[in-house]
Amino acid sequence: MSVRPPVVQKRHLATELPGPRSRELMARKHAAVAAGVGTTMPVFAVEAGGGIVVDVDGNSLIDLGSGIAVTTVGNSAPRVVAAVQDQVAAFTHTCFMVTPYEGYVAVAEALNRLTPGDHDKRTALFNSGAEAVENAVKIARAHTKRQAVVVFDHAYHGRTNLTMAMTAKSMPYKHGFGPFASEVYRAPLSYPFRDGDLDGATAAARALDVVEKQVGAANLAAIVIEPVQGEGGFIEPASGFLPALAAWCRANDVVFVADEVQTGFARTGDLFACDHEGVVPDLIVTAKGIAGGLPLSAVTGRAEIMDAAHVAGLGGTYGGNPLACAAALAAIETIEAEGLVERAREVGTLMTERLRALQARDDRLGDVRGRGAMIAVELVRPGTTDPDPDLAKAVASAAHAEGVIVLTCGTYGNVLRFLPPLAIGDDLLGEGLDVLEAAFAAAARSEATR
Ligand code: PLZ
């Protein structure tokens, strides 16, 4: 088995970014890859680990993105590498629907054990977050024998046809790609920064009024919500919002589905974001952080709901692939053995303190929010809540040029989000925030000279 030396945990710029080899590869990408597949940064990776991504020109970048909240346990985390190497040498695929294997069952058992609630649970495995969201809807429909699905403003649930309908934002996710699936309805969210600090119970009543008047509980199979919205801007609903929705679902026999694709597996400083308020979803959708970078997703939930779909009604060629299952078991073991839930909280405290200090001096930082290693700043025109997407773009590009990977998000494109791997050290995290601070200062200077 190949053993590579660990990736040196130091930011290092060997060339300007992008360097010459990345520029060559980008030219090949333009000639070979469909234009619709964009990239955040124009540099090509060759290796990664801890808090560092190394590019083809020998530049070492600080990773504050984790490949969009995936490599929570770190890139090529040692347990994941060992487990996948073992599995890849044993067998790569048989298809669980043809000749099953233990890894799939073990992942199902782990998810049944770890997800919120101590009721009897079942799990089904898939490949991507979107595919799992679609299956959660299929299962909820089979169980309730109803069709409608309620989602929220600013929601992101994927790029497949049903999940495009469930996703709120048109550009870039839906524009020109319709027609979309029917029976998907949108309710207002709790968005404390933008709804005048409406309390959670009142915001839930406002949403449920829309649901009752425009859909009707008798037609509704499921309410699907991200407990902290991801692509929509790391929006944390006011406390009480999620519990009120869950209680209403219980009272109306509607399946309450938590989409924890981005928030799951220690990311928010709880194993699952629902744990924060003790919300127990009927179904929980997981992906991303579940398998340390290998493609895997899951729907886990109440046995009587999960078992409503007829035998052979759920599946897919690759769902719960043996390599992905081996990786998931190793990722879960890593989270537990290395205390990564606790580490996410430390990372959250470190980032939040720094960003709040910056906010106190710079009123373009309208809101600092999030939990654990899922923190964001929403950028506004000073003294208002008017979104400033240009500033978000300018700060992100300046950070990129200095070798720090940061992502933007939000319906208005004005949110900088931070999703560091939990394998990052405090030093690198602090240095990443230094670079960011300098990027804000530089953006101020260029504005002054406009
Ligand atoms: N649900 C809450 O965050 C994926 C999307 C990146 P897939 N988010 C990153 C992009 O631009 O495509 C996501 C999510 C939530 C579902 C999904 C979909 O997960 O694995 O990308 O299908």
Boltz pocket constraint, residues with backbone or C-beta under 6 A from the ligand:
constraints:
  - pocket:
      binder: B
      contacts: [[A, 68], [A, 127], [A, 128], [A, 129], [A, 130], [A, 131], [A, 133], [A, 156], [A, 157], [A, 158], [A, 159], [A, 226], [A, 230], [A, 231], [A, 259], [A, 260], [A, 261], [A, 262], [A, 263], [A, 287], [A, 288]]
      max_distance: 6.0
